[in-house]
Structure formats: C-alpha cells, structure tokens
Amino acid sequence: MTLQDAPLGHEVAYPDRYDPTLLFPIDRAPNRAALGITADSLPFEAGVDIWNAYEVSWLDPRGKPRVALASFGVPATTPRIIESKSFKLYLNSYNQERMTDADAVAARMRRDLSAAAGGDVGVRLIAPDQFDAQRIAELDGVCLDDLDVEIDTYTPAPQLLRTAGEAGVVEETLMSRLLKSNCPVTGQPDWGSVQVRYRGPRLDRAGLLAYIVSFRQHADFHEHCVERMFTDILRTCRPERLSVYARYTRRGGLDINPWRATRDMPTPVDVRTARQ
C-alpha cells in the first residue's frame, strides 16, 4: 500500500466497533533516505514522537461510557510512523467497545500500536480525576520571534544556517512559535513551536529563525520535518550536542510532538503549549 491508500484526504465512515486494522503505518525509510539517513546510521541517538489524544472513550462492562486523555510515545528507532487520521479512526473504534477497565484499554492499545510501528510504543491513560493536574506552559528558551530579520525563503533552506563566528563554545536553548509546515496529502497547514537546545559554536540567531520559517510552504509529516531540522543543524553548524523538539497544534483530537537529540540531552517534558 502507498500513502494514497491512507484514509487521510478521503471521506471515510467512522467505525462503531473496535478495529486495529484501521491503523495505517508509513515507512520512515524513504524520507530518511532523502536526508542520507539509514536505519543503521541514525544521526540522533535519542528521540521519540509524543502523541497526545484528547478524544478517548470506551464503555465499561455495564455499557457506561468512560473517558480519558492519552499520551503515546513512539520511539524514533521504530521503522514506521502511524498516519494521523488512521490513528484517530482507531481510537474512535473504542467508542462502543466494552472494556474491563482502563488498564485493559491501555494494554490493547500498546499491543496494536507497537505492532503497527514495529517497536514498543508507550501508552499512558490519564483519568478524569487527573485532568486538573494537566499543565499548559510554553517551551523554554530565548524566543527568536522578535528579531528584526527580512525573510523571503519558504522552503527548507539549510544554507540559511550558520554559526556566529565567535570563538569558544556556548550552551543555550532557543525557541520559536513561527514554525509552520503543510500536510503532504491534504495541504492543510500544520502550526507549531520548536525548541533548539545545543552545546557548541554559537548559532547565528537570525539565520536559525529564517531557517525555521523556511518550512512554511514545505509539505511533510511532523516527524520528518523535525528530523530534517536536526540533520541540517547538525551537519551545517556541528554542535557537540543537539536537541530539536517541536510541539504541533492538535488536529482531529491529536497533537504530535517529535523530539530528536544526541546522546545525554534531557528528555523533554510532555507539557502542552497554549496553542495546543
């Protein structure tokens, strides 16, 4: 099957019964090959795609609906991503499914998603009595968005990346809310914020902001956009350590937040931003 066979961009009937075959895996390899990445030569030593679902429901054994939030962690080492509309349809297939309890739901989701992705997918259900504990916070770091820059490039342009030419090594965290890319199937806009944490030669901030904005007309999945960013910064600016983390706004009750990093970089906290 190809991406054209995915439910994304097509009118489909919403399921009324549990159906794991709704999940549509997509190989990571072709997009990685375009970046010179293979499964045996991943430039990132750590990484995960964090999915958050806000429309999760099932029936208890007596037919009473239960609701939850859900967080899923798909390791970057898995050979496949899961197409987002198929993920939504899969989650909706639980709506009329009677389940023993939340643990049974999580176990079944873990089994199905791991099979689709080709690796162990983490699943965490958040019960209603924990809803009040959910935080909203912006990505930390120095915001680049008020820099006085002129920009005229809106497809990925790694040539915009450069170091500041200063001697020595710095360690800093930079962020921007100006990330936008487009769905490769529907052309719909995908809005996000991105955080770049690194140690190495100082990055030119104006160039980094222009590079982030250069994704504005780029059509690709969230995961591949972040891998392109990570690879371009690593190759062009040669930091000793690097972390690239994006928080995309939700669509269809799901948000996708890819993270890629070199070894020993801290795993980001799964806290949604105001726009999510």
C-alpha positions in Angstrom: 0.0 0.0 0.0 1.1 3.6 -0.6 0.2 6.9 1.1 -2.6 7.3 -1.4 -4.3 4.3 0.2 -4.3 6.0 3.6 -7.6 7.5 5.0 -6.1 10.9 5.1 -7.7 13.1 2.5 -10.5 10.7 1.8 -14.1 10.6 3.1 -14.4 7.6 5.4 -17.0 6.1 7.6 -16.4 6.3 11.3 -16.2 2.9 13.0 -18.6 1.7 15.6 -16.6 -1.3 16.6 -13.0 -1.9 17.7 -10.8 -2.4 14.7 -7.0 -2.5 14.8 -6.7 -2.8 11.0 -7.7 0.9 10.8 -4.1 1.8 11.8 -2.1 2.8 8.6 1.7 2.5 9.1 4.1 4.5 6.9 7.7 3.6 6.5 10.2 6.2 7.7 12.9 4.9 5.4 12.1 6.8 2.2 12.0 10.3 3.8 15.1 9.4 5.8 16.9 8.3 2.7 16.4 11.7 1.2 18.4 13.1 4.1 21.1 10.5 3.8 19.8 8.6 6.9 19.5 4.9 7.1 18.3 2.7 10.0 22.0 1.8 10.7 23.2 5.4 10.7 20.7 7.5 12.6 22.3 10.8 13.4 20.1 11.2 16.5 20.9 8.9 19.5 17.7 9.7 21.3 14.2 10.5 20.1 10.5 9.9 20.4 7.3 11.0 18.8 4.9 12.1 21.6 1.3 11.9 20.6 -1.5 13.3 22.9 -5.1 12.3 22.4 -8.0 14.3 23.8 -10.9 12.2 22.5 -10.6 8.8 24.1 -13.6 6.9 25.2 -15.0 3.3 25.7 -17.7 1.5 27.5 -17.4 -0.2 30.9 -18.7 -3.8 31.3 -22.2 -2.4 32.0 -22.2 -0.2 29.0 -21.5 3.1 30.7 -19.1 5.4 28.8 -15.7 6.2 30.2 -13.4 9.0 29.0 -9.7 9.7 29.4 -6.8 11.6 27.9 -4.0 9.6 26.4 -0.3 10.0 25.8 1.7 7.8 23.4 5.4 7.5 22.9 6.6 6.1 19.6 10.4 5.7 19.6 12.3 7.3 16.8 14.0 3.9 16.2 10.8 2.3 15.1 10.7 1.6 11.3 7.2 3.2 10.8 5.1 6.1 11.8 1.3 5.9 12.0 -0.8 8.1 9.8 -2.7 10.5 12.0 -6.2 10.1 10.6 -5.9 6.3 10.8 -4.8 6.8 14.4 -7.9 8.9 15.1 -10.2 6.3 13.5 -8.6 3.6 15.5 -9.2 5.5 18.8 -12.8 6.1 17.8 -13.2 2.4 17.2 -13.2 2.0 21.0 -16.3 4.3 21.5 -18.8 1.4 21.5 -16.3 -1.3 22.8 -16.9 -2.8 26.3 -13.7 -3.0 28.2 -12.9 -4.3 31.7 -11.1 -1.2 32.8 -8.6 1.5 31.7 -5.6 -0.9 32.2 -7.2 -3.3 29.7 -7.7 -0.4 27.2 -4.0 0.7 27.6 -2.7 -2.8 27.2 -4.7 -3.4 24.0 -3.6 0.0 22.6 0.0 -0.8 23.4 -0.2 -4.1 21.6 -1.8 -2.7 18.5 0.3 0.5 18.2 3.5 -1.4 18.8 2.6 -3.9 16.0 1.9 -1.0 13.6 5.0 1.0 14.4 7.3 -2.0 14.6 8.6 -1.3 18.1 7.5 -0.9 21.7 5.1 2.1 21.9 4.4 3.6 25.3 0.8 4.2 26.3 -0.5 6.2 29.3 -4.1 6.9 30.0 -5.0 9.9 32.2 -8.2 9.6 34.2 -10.7 12.4 34.7 -9.6 12.9 38.3 -6.2 13.8 37.0 -7.4 16.4 34.4 -6.9 19.3 36.7 -3.2 18.4 37.0 -2.6 18.9 33.3 -0.3 21.9 32.7 -0.1 24.4 29.9 3.4 26.0 29.5 5.4 27.4 26.7 8.7 25.9 25.5 11.5 27.3 27.5 14.4 29.1 25.9 15.3 32.5 24.3 12.5 33.4 21.9 13.7 34.4 18.4 10.5 35.7 17.1 11.1 39.4 17.7 14.4 39.5 15.8 14.4 42.2 13.0 15.0 40.0 10.0 13.9 40.0 6.4 12.7 36.6 5.1 11.9 35.6 1.5 12.5 31.8 1.6 9.7 29.5 2.4 11.0 26.0 1.5 13.7 24.3 3.7 17.0 26.2 3.2 19.9 24.8 5.3 22.1 27.4 3.7 20.5 29.9 6.0 22.1 28.2 9.0 25.4 29.5 10.2 27.5 30.0 13.3 28.1 33.4 14.7 31.8 33.3 14.1 32.7 33.7 17.7 35.4 31.7 19.4 34.5 29.3 22.1 31.7 27.0 23.0 28.3 28.0 24.3 25.3 26.1 25.7 21.9 27.6 25.2 18.2 27.0 24.4 16.4 28.9 21.6 12.8 28.7 20.6 10.3 30.0 18.1 6.5 29.9 17.7 6.8 30.6 13.9 7.0 27.0 12.7 4.5 26.1 10.0 4.6 23.2 7.5 1.8 21.6 5.5 0.3 18.2 5.4 1.8 16.3 2.4 -1.6 14.8 1.5 -4.3 17.5 2.1 -2.1 20.6 2.0 -3.6 21.8 5.3 -1.4 24.0 7.5 0.4 22.4 10.5 1.2 25.0 13.1 3.8 24.5 15.8 6.6 25.8 18.1 10.1 24.5 18.0 12.9 24.4 20.6 16.6 24.0 19.7 18.9 23.2 22.6 22.6 22.8 21.9 26.2 23.0 23.0 28.8 24.1 20.5 29.7 27.1 18.4 27.2 29.8 18.8 24.4 29.7 16.3 23.5 32.8 14.3 20.0 33.5 15.7 18.7 35.4 12.7 19.8 32.6 10.4 18.2 30.0 12.6 14.9 31.9 12.7 14.9 32.3 8.9 15.6 28.6 8.6 12.7 27.7 10.8 10.4 30.0 8.8 11.7 28.4 5.6 9.5 25.3 6.3 6.4 27.5 5.8 5.5 26.0 2.4 7.1 22.6 3.0 4.8 19.6 2.7 5.8 16.8 5.0 4.8 14.9 8.2 5.7 16.4 11.6 8.3 13.7 12.3 10.1 14.2 9.1 10.2 18.0 9.5 12.0 17.6 12.8 14.4 15.1 11.5 15.3 17.4 8.6 15.8 20.3 11.1 18.0 18.1 13.3 20.1 16.8 10.4 20.6 20.2 8.8 21.7 21.9 12.0 24.0 19.0 13.0 25.7 18.9 9.6 25.9 22.6 9.0 26.8 24.0 12.4 28.4 20.9 14.0 27.3 21.3 17.6 28.7 18.9 20.2 25.2 18.2 21.5 21.9 19.0 19.9 18.2 18.6 20.7 15.3 19.6 18.4 11.8 19.4 19.8 8.6 20.6 18.1 5.1 20.9 19.6 2.4 20.9 16.8 -1.1 22.1 17.4 -3.7 19.4 17.5 -5.8 18.3 14.6 -8.6 15.7 14.9 -8.2 15.5 18.6 -4.5 14.6 18.3 -1.3 16.6 18.7 2.1 15.2 17.5 5.4 16.4 19.2 8.6 14.9 17.7 11.9 15.1 19.5 15.4 14.2 18.2 18.6 14.5 20.1 22.2 13.5 20.5 23.2 11.4 23.5 22.9 12.8 27.0 20.3 15.5 26.1 17.4 15.7 28.6 14.1 14.2 27.5 11.5 16.9 27.1 8.6 17.1 29.4 5.2 16.4 27.7 3.5 19.7 28.6 1.2 21.3 26.0 1.6 24.9 24.9 -1.2 27.5 24.9 -2.0 26.9 21.2 -2.3 23.1 21.8 
